[in-house]
Amino acid sequence: MVDERKLREVALTPEEYRVIVEELKRAPNEVELGMLGVLWSEHCSYKSSKALLRRLPSTSPAVIQGPGENAGAVNIGEGWAAVFKIESHNHPSAIEPYQGAATGVGGIIRDVIAMGARPIALLDSLRFGPLPASSHHVEGVVAGIGWYGNCIGIPTVGGEVYFDDCYANNPLVNAMCVGLVRVDRLMRARAEGTGNSLMLVGADTGRDGIHGASFASLELDETSSERRPAVQVGNPFLEKLLLEACMDLAQTDAVVAIQDLGAAGLTSSVAECAGRVPGAGAHIDVARVPRRERGMSPYHVMLSESQERMLVVVERGREAEVETIFDAWDLTSAVIGHVTDDGYLTIVDGSVDVARLPVSLLTDGAPPRRLVGVASEQPPGLDIDALPPLVDAGASLLRLLASPNLSSRRGIFRRYDQMVGDATVIPPGGDAAMLRVKGTRLGLAVTTDCNSRYCYLDPHLGAQLAVAEAARNIVATGAHPLAVTDCLNFANPDRPEVYWEMEETVAGLAHACRALDLPIVSGNVSLYNDSSGESAIYPTPVIGMVGLIHDYGKRLSAGLRSEGDFVLLIGSSHNDLGGTEYLKVEHGYVAGRPPALDLAREKAVNRLVLAAAENGLLHSAHDCAEGGMLVALAECCLLGGVGVRCPAVRPEAPLRMDAAFFGESPSRYVVSLSSRAMPELQSLARRHHVEISLLGLAGGDSIEFEGQFRLSLDEIRQAWEGGLV
Amino acid sequence: MKFGVVVFPGTWSDRDCGWVIDQVLGAELQYLWHKDADLKGSDCVILPGGFAYGDYLRTGAIARFAPVMEKIEEFADRGGLVWGICNGFQILCEAGLLPGALIRNASLEYRCQWTNLAVERTDLQFTSKCTEREVIRVPISHGEGNYFADPATLSRLEQRGQVVFRYCDDTGHVTNNANPNGSMHNIAGIVNARGNVLGMMPHPERCAEAELGGTDGLKLFRSVAESAMKVLVS
């Protein structure tokens, strides 16, 4: 029997070891044990979450590729497919923020490239502990993301940044990439064709990142910094070469498949590629793998997570054609093996046998973990009647806008190239960003969203709200929500209350996605986001979403445009103060039920906004989210540089004044339009059974609610732009 | 008018420049691969933005040794139009075709944002479609765009009127607040004494269509295209 220490090193349990021996009918050697260890890690095998993930919807008429490939793909018309995926790089970013975040970006870009698509946009969903203690994480992560994206020349157009105590030891870095490919050139990473060559291209293989996938599947503790060698180091210039070479490759028919080398390096990329083709196997000679350093064992070569490498399946006899393309881009490539039909992954080192494992054992053999969920304690309740009344809405607005969760993100996104590619038709800073598809009138709206405070208070409802909010971001640009990629971040699933959160979250996601006709086509699960069993993160299901507008000339942005426009609130407001930013900033706590969501109403409101946008009625649209109506209205003014004059807000009982201004009832938008368009909007609203109410008139350089408060845009801007400094 | 757009392995504004030339302007376009010492008969050579060879040493430091650069130097000597944008400007300085250097932004951070530029020369083939003292809106995107030169060089540039673009506010005033990167004298772009080699940090190829936020960049491309027409006619 192998000793326990060795098992711990490869993050396998004695029970898993027993299964391995039973399946192999022999004990695995050291290399085999290491290979199984990484592929059976939570990060690669999803052994704790697989059963849950099956409950998520993944099909729609537009879906061309659902989960299971390097990225998902949807048909957007005119022969184009949008390819996208979101992925976490939480653990590496906690230990080494700059390289951790940078290589997270690099990894997700390769996933999109592997589908034959040219990446056109990046988004980053980030969560940190409170400032200023977290500033070292913030600075490193933002700089790392900027470095990689700016250097490779893919615009970073969106994302989110939140601060909360629960992320102090476990910051979250989720990166999303969106690409475009002609539908008939979409590639899949399947090792088809016995005898076809396996080529490794890109960076030489070094000892970096060994056991990275296993590391990502453990809780962080005081020894985690010793794992720093498990964090990889990025080279965006090399990835740019890979990107261009792969785009050239995709134009030839000499290439059968491209597979990214990510977590678990060569082991997982070969196994996954073969695993997608029934009966396929692969034969690899590690002696042929170009190396960065001397003295590397086959174990190191198979487990290295050196970045900027791709595995290419090349039609037998056409290797020279492929090599010519790599040579043009000064990339090192080598034939390291070939596809077999024996269902085994066979590793040799020259003439020496190193390892021989069934592909299915590697990719599907990890026994699913049977975990039990137990509802966690009820989070603190909120007695809304005991809440002191709103004193000064204007003063509250300034404090909310200055809070790190709501303040302007300009200081962050101006460090990212948002424009390279000449396609960004809605820049970051509003709701969703939008990229045009050059040569067509199509526009792709992209966003990420999740309010994890809601998820903490009620994971089922919080997950639904995250989907709905992301969809609203898309709709606010005039685009139709199309499909989802999700990054599910949780603490240690071995704790029953955490597994319960996972169950509830997945159920909530499935419910909302079905109701809103949104398939989830790709995604990632990140577990063990807690330190030494304490300070678990809130359940954080980050929703990445892509939407489509057929003519980007009809797109809407959030800022008020014209003096004299009517400013309206679409949707109805309730006493939704639970879990709000107002409650946290003004009263100092996180409590209550998250805002109630009626998905049928949500659909009706979205249909109204899309119809109004399609008919050209609206001048602007903005989703009401954290901070409620008044924060949304202030953002419309700040983004457009136009003020607003409103009659006093006099809510009808039982609606409270604080809820009217700062409540976070979902299914609401602030829109503006010319007075001439009002009758048509009113009749549309009646047809869709949606409440609309006039907030005020656009104009001037202040926000005024008659008799309640008046603030100049300058003061408001100062508060808003000062929040993150 | 034939535009040649140079492609180094780490260039990323090549396709944006190409898009504007080919799709917006409707002029003739060809890409010039860095390994080929051949300008393929280009009338104007553009060195576009990007990280030519990764720029790990110093921006533009390696690119100046590329085979295509030797031809570009000869071409510039003969009076050919050479236009360096962003990384292209850095390369032109490294290659000695323009004086000075681009150092790290004063903020020590990358900056991608819109800037206002005061156009100080309208007699050039690059700017003939601009009006005297016009303020144009053009975005920047760089980490090392802080123009630096020794005092003698700087005063020579000023005396000879070689500063073409200066960061300014939206009314044309050259102020510290309007300077996004700490450039000396708010310099955003300069030309050589002969007037045929232009280097600029801002990206005119990113503002040639209204849907991208502005069309001022197209004026520069038009200027080049039409200057060639004039030469052909005369």
Interface residues (C-beta under 8 A of the other chain):
Chain A: A143 G146 W147 N150 C151 I152 G153 N235 P236 F237 L238 K240 L241 E244 W329 D330 F413 R414 R415 Y416 D417 Q418 M419 V420 G421 D422 T424 V425 P427 R436 K438 Y552 G553
Chain B: P9 G10 T11 W12 S13 R15 D16 W19 V20 Q23 G49 G50 F51 Y53 G54 D55 Y56 E109 Y110 R111 C112 Q113 P139 S141 G143 H203 E205 R206 A208 E209 E211 L212 G213
